[in-house]
Amino acid sequence: MLSQPSFAQLPERFYAAERLPQWPSATVLQTHAGACRDLGLDPATFASEVLSRLTGNPASTAPTSWALAYAGHQFGHFVPTLGDGRAHLIGEWRDASGRDFDVQLKGSGRTVYSRGGDGRATLGSVLREYLLSACFRSLGIPTTRSLAMIATGERVVRGVGKPGAILVRAAASHVRVGSFQYYACRGDTDGVRRLADYAIARHDPDLSGLNDQYLRFFGRVVERQARLVAHWMSVGFIHGVMNTDNMTISGETLDYGPCAFLDHYDEAKVFSSIDQQGRYAYGNQPNVAVWNLARLAETLLPLFDAAETRAVDLAQAHLEGFRDHYRTVYLSLFGRKLGLGESRPEDAQLITDLMHLLSEHRVDFTVFFRRLADVLQPTRGGESVSDMFADRRAWSQWAQRWQTRLGLEAANDALPAERLRAVNPVYIARNHLVETAIRAVEEEGDWAPSQQLLDAMATPYAERPDGTALSAIPSPQDIVRQTFCGT
């Protein structure tokens, strides 16, 4: 079913080709039918093929997997050699529309890039990525797809022994900013060019052969990252490890490690236990994206122009465009969350003032936007939106400005309250719900909490009769204050 990955057609210095590690006791835990069908894969047949590769490869020396080489800035510090230390690219799939996807196993064992690690993953870390990517898929945010979870049948030591598992995921590609850095830091301009040619053919084929194809390609990456981060901000998502090796050229969310969602709104919020300085705080994510893109630009300068000064000027012009792309998407997304259509000049200040209000009163981000519709259609009972603010006068003043702005909207088939409920989710992968699901599976083998969350997130905008606990603000004892990478 899967073909050999096109990435394997690049020279051997781009990857390590090896036999896939074998896991004789591996079993399929769960297959995400929706994600598989999005790509045109039959869930059962696909899971069976992957399992057979893990348990029944013939005894031969032929390579059956590929670990990709890359470098990266990790929390601002450059590491020249990283690479897939616990992931194996096993094939490629073309969907009905002609789009190609890498299929990769994560947590499947050691590679030449493991740097002393065991190459394995715990069931908890696999489940986290499975849940978060399912959430993003339903919210329409660009993401790698988690297709299945496989139990290895062995224990993984992370302080204590935990069940081992493998995540099966798909991506438009696994080319990262760090992929380009790997060759640039070695002075391998030919490697940078070959990788850029591959990425253009994969993601932007309309640019192939143009005189300025590399510069235009960089501009496309800038736009994709601006859109992605704006989407993150619109749902209160904090990636947690925005290292250059976790930033894809395709503009997909990659590697859900110590990620989390905001509870109360706070631009300085950090959850990751390894982000001691707050480098990847919620409100700093756009700045980090620009910084990462500047590192990408540095690798591509020789392809932009033979004259370095001219190349830098060309790159800088595209980097400066990030702010405009980001602002446009950000205002559009938050405008929709407020029930607005086309942006107006005054909308930016309206949104900024709301964010200050939410921060000052420590208002829950997701619940507030969902309940905003109740202001326009106050027939649903329960706590009112005004109850979320200690200073109700300040809230009332902002709400009046908002409703006045709503009154300027052109006629629309949907009522404003319906528009709000169509874009503000009830259900997301809340931190405490994810942690509860992980504990239940790892400690008790209980899949009910994770399945309930998956079912709710499959239709995140539709309220469920049994969904109150999945949409409620967490109690003080349930609040998650720190998340961990799991490597």
Summary of the structure (lengths in Angstrom):
residues: 487
radius of gyration: 23.1
end to end distance: 30.7
largest distance: 73.7
contacts: 1627
relative contact order: 0.11
helix: 47%
strand: 15%
